[in-house]
Amino acid sequence: MLDKPHSRTFADINRAYASVFRPGRLSIGLVVPLETYDRSAVPTMENHLQRAQLADELGFSSLWLRDVPFNVPSFGDAGQIFDPFVYLGALAVATQNIALGVASIVLPLRHPAHVAKAAASADALSGGRLLLGVASGDRPEEYPALNMTFDDRGERFREAMDYIRAVGRKTHDFSNAYGRVSGGVDMLPKPAGGRLPLLITGGSRQAPDWVAQNGDGWMTYPRDAALQKRIVEDYRTRIREAELPDKPVMQSLYVDLLDETEARPEPIHLGFRAGAGFLRRYLSEIEALGINHVALNLRFNGADTRTTMKRLADEVLPDFSTWKDER
């Protein structure tokens, strides 16, 4: 566990942000689709809403969708297939407590007005359960299909962030390359908590100081423990130097949970194959490094998905904070 944090909570943004992210604590979520599809880039999406409901009932803190406009062969993963904002609407109705996140919306490929409208709608309809990850994008094949340029996506990412922040306020007079919003027009609905929680993914083509200062948190990837510790500490040092309140850090992790509890780990893509005992120790280790949330991806999991979800709930979740803490 981390040393005593300098604040008991992070910023008060919405219901999901307050429950999923806590200083010195780690919570656990799941990446959809909740199924194994290691031999294909395209999941079946069978029983997807029922499995989302099960994740909610079992006490996982979040579900994470991805923004994959096109099935790009070189990328090798079509994600959950459905448009993330449409799918957020379905999940908002199907679930009750679990946070609903997107990791992450590719801002340069969408007009920020549409992102802001859709995200605020999902947040309001779900009762403040939205977490909005944002990114600059990493698949150049998608950009020509939308008549977009790839090399300047970092600049467009910054302008999109500014636009989304501006239209979320009650009053605004704002202008940039995406358009001007002023006078008698106003975007509705407003986010449930007054603003959208924007979590920046990786560097998103920005300077580290900009990432630390402008996001409501940071999404990163699994790394060697020593390196991850330095990277997380650097992020939080930049926040303190800017005299800003602390912000959460989350990471992804691919897991293949084995039947033998103490099975030793074997590496897989951005994660490992191991028993529940090693997974618990790993999660405790990254909690001590300052990671506040981990999104588990079961794409390469060999066992039945429902069985694995229940095992995770029984053997791993009790050691970490979840939505059940709030019930």
PyMOL commands that set and color helices and strands:
alter all, ss='L'
color gray80, all
select helices_A, chain A and resi 15-20+48-58+84-94+107-109+112-125+142-145+153-168+208-214+225-241+276-289+305-315+317-319+323-326
alter helices_A, ss='H'
color red, helices_A
select strands_A, chain A and resi 27-31+62-65+99-106+130-135+174-176+179-181+198-201+218-220+249-257+266-268+271-274+293-297
alter strands_A, ss='S'
color yellow, strands_A
deselect
rebuild
show_as cartoon
